[in-house]
């Protein structure tokens, strides 16, 4: 408005009137912030009702993939640490039921354990073990096969739909993908024949993946049953000279024998052994354990098992120190001292050394000889057994209890196969979805529509064939065998395709199609993808801090944050709606576990 034609008084009155009207309007209208909040919340609620189910499925898919990856990594890391720590588990029987004096040398990737239950646990009756095995075969074997088949075929339908817009496929391929109603034992060879000799898909990778997935689905129950099972728990036994079996846990490792032990307040032919728990089998790593311990001077500070371990180690150290000073062979007219208070005169002790610390091996005695250690021997009762005697006569015998578990190698192979299957299904599903949206085909044929399309294509091509042959046969009256033969021989399997516009040049594509290219999607979601990447990075840093520094509650909120962002991206149709959904997810999914875990962790 031009105020130059108005007098100053009129202009002032007009401005005052406009200000009063504006103030009255602002007082009567709701707050802009409140309006934005309510509209955003309504939009978020609408999006949540419409898309939350599919969003949860994608979250489950991400968790499934992360679980497979983490499980395989942890399985390999665990196998390394488990092998090195196996000596402390008290059994000379390896996971593949073989016997070894060095159980830490066992490797879980050894082919000897391919069909063995090498990851077993439990002390079960036969009925309990059998029940667990049957439940696994039904729930995981058959249930997993059904789930694999459903997810795979839903993806195949979507991908083959896009391929049919480029080149046709045979009737049998269409029926196998869209109307799967025959055994895979018959369907797989036929679809391989169609792909190789008749009509293939426009992607060789897709054809190979479809066939391999069908094979994987077919044998999944067999793989699931083969990698699990139950076996009897075993204990190690050694056969003595009288053909009696003695439990190996009753054996002890002898390091020294003091033949004149009465001179040090022991018995003659005193066997100095390494202390071990009576429930454990001895193994050669026990030899490292005792002389890696610091020298113990006062065992009275200990009680129970610790006291026995202390006195055993102290005796071994005293004998080792004595050999270092005087040698193991008796010397006449030499005064010596054993331990901290036993003085010996006339001659030194007569000691047989079977295994002593490497730091003492090769020590020269007073006569200039180099003392070499013999192989460690084992003691049962008053009988000594060499390592070769033990290895030749030892065996792992089955007990009355059972364990249930997995074959390590087969479990690892199954994780790899499931990982590859997951990657392939996600790639195939995602590419087919983008392609269908670019071509304006949002849905695919279901069971009923597929029946109609297949029947229409078969009827049309058979009618055309009869016209070309000059016959007037009603194709509906043809017998099943004749119909099958005509489709196989005359139509060479038949062809079925979709009539649609192939992807146009970029300049000719409609605006909606351009929105569904991968590049356009990345540009459209750039800031959200950046936020997701930052959340994943923070997640990794938080977990590393938790592992290294034993962090508590302040890091537990981050592991769920990338999932919350991904869920908001999938559910929300607008940026404001996504922010609202993300807020809900953080408050309801991220915060409560963080508070609970932080409270628990703070107590330790």
C-alpha positions as CSV (number, residue, x, y, z in Angstrom):
1,X,0.0,0.0,0.0
2,X,1.2,3.5,-0.8
3,X,1.2,5.7,2.3
4,X,2.4,8.8,0.5
5,X,-1.1,9.9,-0.3
6,X,-2.2,9.6,3.3
7,X,-1.7,12.3,6.0
8,X,0.5,11.3,8.9
9,X,-2.5,11.0,11.2
10,X,-4.4,8.6,8.8
11,X,-1.2,6.6,8.2
12,X,-0.7,6.2,12.0
13,X,-4.3,5.1,12.5
14,X,-4.1,2.6,9.7
15,X,-0.9,1.0,11.0
16,X,-2.4,0.8,14.5
17,X,-5.4,-0.9,13.1
18,X,-3.3,-3.5,11.2
19,X,-1.3,-4.2,14.3
20,X,-4.4,-4.7,16.5
21,X,-5.9,-7.1,13.9
22,X,-2.7,-9.1,13.7
23,X,-2.4,-9.3,17.5
24,X,-6.0,-10.5,17.8
25,X,-5.4,-13.1,15.1
26,X,-2.3,-14.5,16.9
27,X,-4.2,-14.7,20.1
28,X,-7.1,-16.6,18.6
29,X,-4.9,-19.1,16.5
30,X,-3.1,-22.0,18.2
31,X,0.7,-21.9,18.7
32,X,2.7,-22.6,15.6
33,X,4.9,-25.0,17.6
34,X,1.9,-26.8,19.0
35,X,0.3,-27.1,15.5
36,X,3.6,-28.4,14.0
37,X,3.9,-30.9,16.9
38,X,0.3,-32.2,16.6
39,X,0.5,-32.5,12.8
40,X,3.8,-34.3,13.0
41,X,2.5,-36.7,15.6
42,X,-0.5,-37.5,13.6
43,X,1.6,-38.1,10.5
44,X,4.0,-40.3,12.5
45,X,1.1,-42.3,13.9
46,X,-0.3,-42.8,10.4
47,X,3.1,-43.9,9.1
48,X,3.6,-46.2,12.0
49,X,0.3,-48.0,11.5
50,X,0.9,-48.4,7.8
51,X,4.6,-49.4,7.7
52,X,5.7,-50.5,11.2
53,X,5.2,-54.2,10.4
54,X,7.5,-54.1,7.4
55,X,10.0,-51.9,9.3
56,X,10.2,-54.5,12.1
57,X,10.8,-57.2,9.4
58,X,13.8,-55.2,8.1
59,X,15.1,-54.7,11.6
60,X,14.9,-58.5,12.1
61,X,16.7,-59.0,8.8
62,X,19.5,-56.7,10.0
63,X,19.7,-58.4,13.4
64,X,19.8,-61.8,11.6
65,X,22.7,-60.7,9.4
66,X,24.6,-59.2,12.3
67,X,23.9,-62.3,14.3
68,X,25.3,-64.6,11.6
69,X,28.4,-62.4,11.2
70,X,29.0,-62.0,14.9
71,X,28.4,-65.7,15.5
72,X,30.9,-66.8,12.9
73,X,33.6,-64.4,14.2
74,X,33.0,-65.4,17.8
75,X,33.0,-69.0,16.9
76,X,36.5,-68.7,15.3
77,X,37.9,-66.6,18.2
78,X,36.4,-69.0,20.7
79,X,38.0,-72.0,19.0
80,X,41.5,-70.4,19.3
81,X,41.1,-69.5,23.0
82,X,39.4,-72.8,23.7
83,X,42.2,-74.8,22.3
84,X,44.8,-72.9,24.3
85,X,42.8,-73.2,27.5
86,X,41.7,-76.8,27.0
87,X,44.4,-78.1,29.3
88,X,42.7,-76.5,32.3
89,X,39.4,-78.3,31.6
90,X,40.7,-81.5,33.2
91,X,40.2,-84.1,30.4
92,X,42.7,-85.8,28.2
93,X,39.9,-86.8,25.8
94,X,39.6,-84.4,22.9
95,X,36.3,-83.2,21.4
96,X,36.7,-85.9,18.7
97,X,37.0,-88.6,21.4
98,X,40.7,-89.2,20.8
99,X,43.3,-89.2,23.6
100,X,46.1,-86.7,23.9
101,X,48.6,-85.7,26.6
102,X,48.7,-82.3,25.0
103,X,45.0,-81.3,24.6
104,X,45.9,-77.7,23.8
105,X,47.2,-78.9,20.4
106,X,43.7,-79.8,19.3
107,X,42.3,-77.7,16.5
108,X,38.6,-77.4,15.9
109,X,39.1,-77.1,12.2
110,X,40.6,-80.6,12.1
111,X,38.8,-82.8,9.6
112,X,38.7,-85.6,12.2
113,X,35.9,-83.7,14.0
114,X,33.8,-83.1,10.9
115,X,31.1,-85.6,11.9
116,X,31.9,-85.5,15.7
117,X,30.0,-83.5,18.3
118,X,32.9,-81.2,19.1
119,X,30.8,-78.5,20.7
120,X,28.8,-80.6,23.1
121,X,27.6,-80.0,26.6
122,X,25.5,-81.6,29.3
123,X,25.1,-84.7,31.3
124,X,21.9,-86.1,29.9
125,X,20.0,-89.4,29.9
126,X,19.5,-91.0,26.5
127,X,15.8,-90.0,26.6
128,X,16.6,-86.3,27.3
129,X,19.3,-86.2,24.5
130,X,17.0,-87.9,22.0
131,X,14.1,-85.5,22.8
132,X,16.3,-82.5,22.3
133,X,17.5,-83.9,19.0
134,X,14.0,-84.6,17.7
135,X,12.8,-81.1,18.7
136,X,15.7,-79.6,16.9
137,X,15.1,-81.6,13.7
138,X,11.4,-80.6,13.7
139,X,11.6,-76.9,14.8
140,X,14.9,-75.9,13.2
141,X,15.3,-78.5,10.4
142,X,11.7,-78.5,9.0
143,X,10.7,-75.1,10.3
144,X,13.9,-73.5,9.0
145,X,13.3,-75.2,5.6
146,X,9.8,-73.8,5.4
147,X,11.0,-70.3,6.3
148,X,13.8,-70.5,3.8
149,X,11.5,-71.6,1.1
150,X,8.9,-68.9,1.8
151,X,11.4,-66.0,1.9
152,X,13.3,-67.3,-1.1
153,X,10.3,-67.8,-3.3
154,X,8.8,-64.4,-2.4
155,X,12.1,-62.9,-3.6
156,X,12.3,-65.1,-6.7
157,X,8.7,-64.0,-7.7
158,X,9.7,-60.3,-7.5
159,X,13.0,-60.8,-9.4
160,X,11.6,-63.0,-12.1
161,X,8.8,-60.5,-12.7
162,X,11.4,-57.9,-13.6
163,X,13.2,-60.4,-15.8
164,X,10.0,-61.3,-17.7
165,X,9.7,-57.7,-18.7
166,X,13.0,-58.1,-20.6
167,X,12.8,-61.6,-22.0
168,X,10.3,-64.5,-21.6
169,X,10.6,-67.6,-19.5
170,X,9.2,-71.1,-20.0
171,X,5.9,-72.3,-18.6
172,X,7.7,-74.7,-16.3
173,X,10.0,-71.9,-14.9
174,X,6.9,-69.7,-14.3
175,X,5.1,-72.5,-12.6
176,X,8.1,-73.4,-10.4
177,X,8.6,-69.8,-9.3
178,X,5.0,-68.5,-9.1
179,X,3.1,-71.8,-8.4
180,X,5.6,-74.0,-6.6
181,X,3.7,-77.3,-6.2
182,X,6.1,-80.0,-7.0
183,X,9.0,-81.6,-5.2
184,X,12.3,-79.8,-5.5
185,X,13.9,-83.1,-6.4
186,X,12.0,-82.9,-9.7
187,X,11.8,-79.1,-10.0
188,X,15.6,-78.4,-9.7
189,X,16.7,-80.5,-12.7
190,X,13.9,-79.1,-14.9
191,X,14.6,-75.5,-14.1
192,X,18.3,-76.1,-14.8
193,X,17.3,-77.6,-18.1
194,X,15.1,-74.6,-18.9
195,X,17.8,-72.1,-18.0
196,X,20.5,-73.8,-20.0
197,X,18.6,-75.1,-23.1
198,X,15.5,-73.0,-23.5
199,X,14.7,-69.7,-21.8
200,X,17.1,-68.1,-19.3
201,X,16.9,-65.0,-17.2
202,X,18.7,-61.8,-18.1
203,X,21.2,-62.3,-15.2
204,X,23.4,-65.4,-14.9
205,X,24.1,-64.5,-11.3
206,X,20.4,-64.7,-10.6
207,X,20.0,-68.0,-12.3
208,X,22.9,-69.6,-10.4
209,X,21.7,-68.1,-7.1
210,X,18.1,-69.4,-7.7
211,X,19.3,-72.9,-8.4
212,X,21.8,-73.0,-5.5
213,X,19.1,-71.6,-3.2
214,X,16.7,-74.4,-4.2
215,X,19.4,-77.0,-3.5
216,X,20.2,-75.4,-0.2
217,X,16.5,-75.3,0.7
218,X,16.2,-79.0,-0.3
219,X,19.1,-80.2,1.9
220,X,18.6,-77.8,4.8
221,X,17.0,-80.4,7.1
222,X,19.8,-82.8,6.4
223,X,22.5,-80.2,7.1
224,X,20.7,-79.1,10.2
225,X,20.4,-82.7,11.5
226,X,24.0,-83.6,10.5
227,X,25.6,-80.7,12.3
228,X,23.8,-81.6,15.6
229,X,23.5,-84.7,17.6
230,X,24.2,-86.4,20.9
231,X,27.1,-88.6,21.9
232,X,28.1,-90.4,25.1
233,X,30.3,-88.5,27.5
234,X,33.8,-90.1,27.7
235,X,36.5,-90.6,30.3
236,X,40.1,-91.5,29.8
237,X,41.4,-94.9,30.9
238,X,44.8,-96.6,30.8
239,X,45.3,-100.3,30.5
240,X,47.8,-101.7,33.0
241,X,50.0,-104.9,32.8
242,X,47.1,-107.0,34.1
243,X,44.7,-105.8,31.3
244,X,42.8,-103.8,33.9
245,X,41.7,-100.2,33.0
246,X,42.6,-97.5,35.4
247,X,41.0,-94.0,35.2
248,X,43.6,-91.6,33.9
249,X,42.5,-89.0,36.5
250,X,44.1,-91.2,39.2
251,X,47.5,-90.8,37.5
252,X,50.1,-88.2,38.5
253,X,53.1,-86.7,36.7
254,X,56.4,-87.6,38.3
255,X,59.1,-84.9,38.0
256,X,61.7,-86.4,40.3
257,X,62.3,-89.6,42.2
258,X,64.5,-89.3,45.3
259,X,65.8,-92.8,45.8
260,X,67.1,-92.1,49.3
261,X,64.2,-89.9,50.3
262,X,64.3,-91.0,54.0
263,X,67.2,-88.6,54.4
264,X,64.8,-85.7,53.7
265,X,62.0,-87.0,55.9
266,X,60.3,-88.8,53.1
267,X,60.2,-92.5,52.0
268,X,62.9,-94.1,49.9
269,X,62.1,-94.0,46.2
270,X,60.0,-90.9,47.0
271,X,58.2,-89.7,43.9
272,X,57.9,-85.9,43.7
273,X,54.7,-85.3,41.7
274,X,52.9,-82.2,40.4
275,X,49.8,-81.5,42.4
276,X,46.5,-81.7,40.5
277,X,42.8,-81.8,41.3
278,X,41.7,-85.4,41.6
279,X,38.8,-84.7,39.2
280,X,41.2,-83.7,36.4
281,X,43.3,-85.8,34.0
282,X,47.0,-85.0,34.1
283,X,48.6,-83.6,31.0
284,X,52.0,-82.4,29.9
285,X,51.0,-78.7,30.3
286,X,51.0,-79.3,34.1
287,X,54.8,-79.4,33.8
288,X,54.8,-75.7,32.7
289,X,52.3,-74.8,35.4
290,X,54.3,-75.7,38.5
291,X,57.6,-74.1,37.7
292,X,56.0,-70.9,36.4
293,X,54.7,-70.3,39.9
294,X,56.7,-68.1,42.2
295,X,58.7,-69.8,44.9
296,X,56.5,-70.4,47.9
297,X,58.2,-70.1,51.3
298,X,55.4,-70.5,53.8
299,X,52.6,-72.9,53.0
300,X,51.0,-72.5,56.4
301,X,49.3,-69.4,55.0
302,X,47.1,-71.7,52.9
303,X,44.6,-74.4,53.6
304,X,42.8,-77.1,51.8
305,X,43.7,-77.6,48.1
306,X,45.8,-74.5,48.1
307,X,48.0,-75.9,50.9
308,X,48.5,-79.2,49.1
309,X,49.4,-77.4,45.9
310,X,51.8,-75.2,47.8
311,X,53.6,-78.1,49.5
312,X,53.9,-80.0,46.2
313,X,55.4,-77.0,44.4
314,X,57.7,-76.2,47.3
315,X,59.1,-79.8,47.3
316,X,59.6,-79.6,43.5
317,X,61.4,-76.3,43.9
318,X,63.6,-77.6,46.7
319,X,64.6,-80.6,44.6
320,X,65.3,-78.4,41.6
321,X,67.4,-76.0,43.6
322,X,69.3,-79.0,45.1
323,X,70.0,-80.4,41.6
324,X,71.2,-77.0,40.4
325,X,73.7,-76.9,43.3
326,X,74.9,-80.5,43.6
327,X,73.7,-82.4,40.6
328,X,71.3,-85.4,40.5
329,X,74.0,-88.0,40.9
330,X,75.3,-89.0,44.4
331,X,78.7,-87.7,45.3
332,X,80.7,-89.0,48.2
333,X,82.3,-87.0,50.9
334,X,80.2,-83.9,50.0
335,X,78.1,-82.0,52.6
336,X,74.9,-80.6,51.2
337,X,71.8,-78.8,52.4
338,X,68.3,-79.5,51.2
339,X,65.6,-76.9,51.5
340,X,65.9,-74.4,54.3
341,X,67.0,-76.7,57.2
342,X,68.0,-80.2,56.3
343,X,71.8,-80.7,56.4
344,X,73.1,-83.8,54.7
345,X,76.6,-85.3,55.2
346,X,78.5,-88.2,53.7
347,X,77.1,-88.0,50.2
348,X,74.6,-86.1,48.1
349,X,71.1,-87.3,47.3
350,X,70.5,-89.9,44.5
351,X,67.8,-88.3,42.3
352,X,66.3,-89.4,39.0
353,X,65.1,-86.4,37.0
354,X,62.3,-87.0,34.6
355,X,61.2,-83.5,33.7
356,X,62.6,-80.3,35.1
357,X,62.4,-76.6,34.2
358,X,64.0,-75.6,31.0
359,X,66.1,-73.1,32.9
360,X,67.8,-76.0,34.7
361,X,68.1,-78.3,31.7
362,X,71.7,-78.7,30.7
363,X,73.1,-77.3,34.0
364,X,76.6,-78.6,34.6
365,X,77.3,-80.4,37.8
366,X,80.4,-80.4,39.9
367,X,81.9,-83.2,37.8
368,X,81.4,-81.3,34.6
369,X,78.6,-83.5,33.1
370,X,75.6,-82.0,31.5
371,X,72.4,-83.4,33.0
372,X,69.7,-84.1,30.4
373,X,66.1,-84.5,31.3
374,X,64.2,-87.7,30.4
375,X,60.6,-87.7,29.2
376,X,58.1,-87.2,31.9
377,X,56.6,-90.3,33.5
378,X,53.2,-91.0,35.1
379,X,52.5,-92.7,38.4
380,X,49.6,-94.9,39.3
381,X,49.9,-96.7,42.7
382,X,53.6,-97.6,42.8
383,X,53.9,-98.2,39.1
384,X,55.6,-95.8,36.7
385,X,54.4,-95.4,33.1
386,X,56.3,-93.8,30.3
387,X,54.6,-91.4,27.9
388,X,54.7,-94.1,25.2
389,X,53.1,-96.6,27.6
390,X,50.3,-94.2,28.3
391,X,49.7,-93.3,24.7
392,X,49.7,-96.9,23.5
393,X,47.3,-98.2,26.1
394,X,45.0,-95.2,26.8
395,X,41.6,-94.9,25.3
396,X,38.4,-92.8,25.8
397,X,35.5,-94.9,26.9
398,X,31.8,-94.0,26.8
399,X,29.9,-93.4,30.0
400,X,26.2,-93.7,30.8
401,X,25.5,-90.0,30.3
402,X,25.1,-88.1,27.1
403,X,26.0,-84.7,25.7
404,X,24.1,-82.8,23.0
405,X,25.7,-80.2,20.7
406,X,27.2,-79.3,17.3
407,X,29.9,-80.2,15.0
408,X,32.2,-77.2,14.9
409,X,33.1,-77.4,11.3
410,X,29.5,-78.1,10.1
411,X,28.2,-75.3,12.2
412,X,30.7,-72.9,10.7
413,X,29.8,-74.1,7.2
414,X,26.1,-73.6,8.0
415,X,26.7,-70.0,9.2
416,X,28.7,-69.3,6.0
417,X,25.9,-70.7,3.8
418,X,23.2,-68.7,5.6
419,X,25.3,-65.6,5.4
420,X,25.7,-66.0,1.6
421,X,22.0,-66.8,1.2
422,X,21.1,-63.6,3.2
423,X,23.3,-61.4,1.1
424,X,22.0,-62.8,-2.1
425,X,18.3,-62.5,-1.1
426,X,18.7,-58.9,0.1
427,X,20.5,-57.9,-3.2
428,X,17.9,-59.7,-5.3
429,X,15.0,-58.2,-3.4
430,X,16.3,-54.7,-3.3
431,X,17.3,-54.5,-7.0
432,X,14.0,-56.0,-8.1
433,X,12.1,-53.5,-6.0
434,X,13.9,-50.5,-7.4
435,X,13.5,-51.9,-11.0
436,X,9.7,-52.5,-10.5
437,X,9.2,-49.0,-9.1
438,X,11.1,-47.5,-12.0
439,X,8.9,-49.4,-14.5
440,X,5.7,-48.6,-12.7
441,X,4.9,-52.1,-11.5
442,X,4.4,-51.9,-7.7
443,X,2.9,-55.4,-7.2
444,X,3.6,-58.9,-8.5
445,X,1.4,-61.9,-9.4
446,X,0.1,-64.0,-6.5
447,X,-1.3,-67.5,-6.5
448,X,-4.6,-66.7,-8.3
449,X,-3.3,-64.2,-10.7
450,X,-0.4,-66.5,-11.6
451,X,-2.9,-69.3,-12.4
452,X,-4.8,-66.9,-14.7
453,X,-1.6,-65.6,-16.5
454,X,-0.2,-69.1,-17.0
455,X,-3.5,-70.5,-18.3
456,X,-4.0,-67.5,-20.6
457,X,-0.5,-67.8,-22.1
458,X,-0.8,-71.6,-22.6
459,X,-4.2,-71.2,-24.2
460,X,-3.1,-68.4,-26.5
461,X,0.0,-70.2,-27.8
462,X,-1.8,-73.6,-28.2
463,X,-4.6,-71.9,-30.2
464,X,-2.0,-70.2,-32.4
465,X,-0.3,-73.5,-32.9
466,X,-3.5,-75.2,-34.0
467,X,-4.2,-72.4,-36.5
468,X,-0.8,-72.7,-38.0
469,X,-1.2,-76.5,-38.4
470,X,-4.7,-75.9,-39.9
471,X,-6.5,-78.1,-37.4
472,X,-9.6,-77.2,-35.4
473,X,-8.9,-79.2,-32.3
474,X,-10.3,-77.8,-29.1
475,X,-7.3,-77.3,-26.9
476,X,-9.5,-77.8,-23.8
477,X,-10.3,-81.4,-24.9
478,X,-6.6,-82.4,-25.3
479,X,-5.5,-85.1,-22.8
480,X,-2.9,-84.3,-20.2
481,X,-0.2,-86.5,-21.8
482,X,-0.8,-84.9,-25.2
483,X,-0.9,-81.4,-23.8
484,X,2.4,-82.0,-22.0
485,X,4.0,-83.4,-25.2
486,X,2.9,-80.5,-27.3
487,X,4.2,-77.9,-24.9
488,X,7.5,-79.8,-24.6
489,X,8.0,-80.6,-28.2
490,X,6.0,-78.1,-30.3
491,X,6.3,-75.1,-28.1
492,X,9.7,-76.0,-26.6
493,X,8.5,-75.3,-23.1
494,X,6.3,-72.3,-24.1
495,X,7.0,-68.7,-23.4
496,X,5.4,-66.2,-21.0
497,X,6.4,-62.6,-20.5
498,X,5.1,-59.3,-19.5
499,X,4.3,-56.5,-22.0
500,X,5.8,-53.3,-20.5
501,X,8.0,-50.4,-21.3
502,X,11.6,-51.2,-20.9
503,X,13.6,-48.6,-19.0
504,X,13.8,-45.5,-21.1
505,X,16.8,-43.2,-21.5
506,X,17.3,-41.0,-18.6
507,X,16.0,-38.0,-20.4
508,X,12.8,-39.8,-21.4
509,X,12.0,-41.3,-18.1
510,X,9.0,-39.8,-16.2
511,X,9.8,-37.9,-13.0
512,X,8.5,-40.6,-10.7
513,X,10.9,-43.2,-12.3
514,X,13.9,-41.0,-11.7
515,X,13.1,-41.0,-8.0
516,X,13.7,-44.7,-7.8
517,X,17.2,-45.0,-9.0
518,X,19.9,-45.9,-6.5
519,X,21.7,-42.6,-6.9
520,X,18.5,-40.6,-6.4
521,X,17.7,-42.6,-3.3
522,X,21.1,-41.9,-1.9
523,X,20.9,-38.2,-2.6
524,X,17.4,-38.1,-1.1
525,X,18.5,-40.0,2.1
526,X,21.9,-38.4,2.3
527,X,21.6,-36.8,5.7
528,X,19.8,-39.8,7.2
529,X,22.5,-42.1,5.9
530,X,25.1,-39.9,7.3
531,X,23.4,-40.0,10.7
532,X,23.2,-43.8,10.4
533,X,27.0,-44.0,9.7
534,X,27.8,-41.7,12.6
535,X,25.6,-43.9,14.9
536,X,27.4,-47.1,13.7
537,X,30.8,-45.4,14.3
538,X,29.8,-44.3,17.8
539,X,28.5,-47.8,18.4
540,X,31.8,-49.3,17.5
541,X,33.7,-46.9,19.7
542,X,31.4,-47.5,22.6
543,X,31.7,-51.3,22.3
544,X,35.5,-51.1,22.1
545,X,35.5,-48.9,25.2
546,X,33.3,-51.3,27.0
547,X,35.6,-54.2,26.2
548,X,38.8,-52.5,27.0
549,X,37.9,-50.3,29.9
550,X,34.9,-52.1,31.4
551,X,32.6,-49.1,30.8
552,X,29.2,-49.1,32.3
553,X,25.8,-47.5,31.7
554,X,26.8,-44.6,29.5
555,X,27.7,-46.8,26.5
556,X,24.8,-49.2,26.5
557,X,22.4,-46.7,24.8
558,X,24.4,-46.7,21.6
559,X,24.1,-50.3,20.3
560,X,20.4,-49.9,19.6
561,X,20.7,-46.4,18.1
562,X,21.6,-47.5,14.5
563,X,18.5,-49.8,14.5
564,X,16.3,-47.0,15.7
565,X,17.5,-44.7,12.9
566,X,17.0,-47.4,10.3
567,X,13.5,-48.1,11.6
568,X,12.7,-44.3,11.5
569,X,14.0,-44.1,7.9
570,X,11.7,-47.0,6.8
571,X,8.6,-46.0,8.7
572,X,8.5,-42.2,8.3
573,X,7.3,-40.7,5.1
574,X,8.5,-37.2,5.9
575,X,11.6,-35.9,7.7
576,X,9.4,-34.6,10.6
577,X,7.6,-37.9,10.9
578,X,11.0,-39.7,11.0
579,X,12.2,-37.4,13.8
580,X,9.1,-38.2,15.8
581,X,9.4,-42.0,15.2
582,X,13.1,-41.8,16.1
583,X,12.2,-40.0,19.3
584,X,9.8,-42.7,20.2
585,X,12.3,-45.4,19.4
586,X,15.0,-43.8,21.5
587,X,12.7,-43.3,24.5
588,X,11.1,-46.7,24.4
589,X,13.8,-49.0,22.9
590,X,17.2,-47.5,23.6
591,X,16.7,-45.7,27.0
592,X,15.1,-48.5,29.2
593,X,17.7,-51.1,28.4
594,X,20.5,-48.6,28.9
595,X,19.2,-47.6,32.3
596,X,18.6,-51.2,33.4
597,X,22.0,-52.4,32.2
598,X,23.7,-49.3,33.7
599,X,22.2,-50.0,37.0
600,X,23.3,-53.7,36.9
601,X,26.8,-52.9,35.7
602,X,27.3,-50.2,38.3
603,X,27.1,-52.8,41.0
604,X,30.2,-54.7,39.8
